[in-house]
Amino acid sequence: MKKIWKSVLRTVKNRKYQQKAIKYAEDMEKTNTIHRAPRYPTEQKNFQKIQADERITQEIKKRNDILIDNMNKITVTSSEPKNRWTPTKELRSKDTEWVRRNDQIWEFGFYELPLDKMPKGKLMFREAIEILRARCDKDFVLKLSEEQKDILLPQILESLEKHPAMQRIGEETFNRIWQYFRPFEQKENNIL
């Protein structure tokens, strides 16, 4: 029952506030004057003290030519800001993903620069995963027997050295990357 009364009284209160606001707006239109919001009581007291002080009112009414000259020197020109960045490549969206599904540079779902345009010291996410995976394979092969190691290790080292990303970033940078990032490894647990 309490909820019902509250909802009824709430609608009545809202209606009263709306009627007061409409009446206030109509009064403002009739008088053609701007009605400011009422001052906070402490602010009103300070304002009245300042109004009563003749020294402050004289300072306000006094003409200051230096300030006027300084204001006249200021010129303000406004214009639309220039575009600081214009996209040179098409950004990813569902539509572009569908349109570009067979393009080689969009093969992995995002735009990849051609290898000749890649700056030195930079690599793509796909390349980073490939070289980290090769390094992980190298560490795995080192744990194998000598026969398997002799067969697989030269292939892995050759693919790692000839990878275009390794030629761009260098061995030192790759070792720093390897220190902090590793690809996921799948380990099979034999549960008996």
Secondary structure, 3 states (H helix, E strand, C coil): CHHHHHHHHHHHHHHHHHHHHHHHHHHHHHHCCCCCCCCCHHHHHHHHHHHHCHHHHHHHHCCCHHHHHHHHHCCCCCCCCCCCCCCCCCCCCHHHHHHCCCCCCCCCCCCCCCHHHCCCCCCCHHHHHHHHHHHHHHHHHHCCCHHHHHHHHHHHHHHHHHCHHHHHHHHHHHHHHHHHCCCCCCCCCCCC
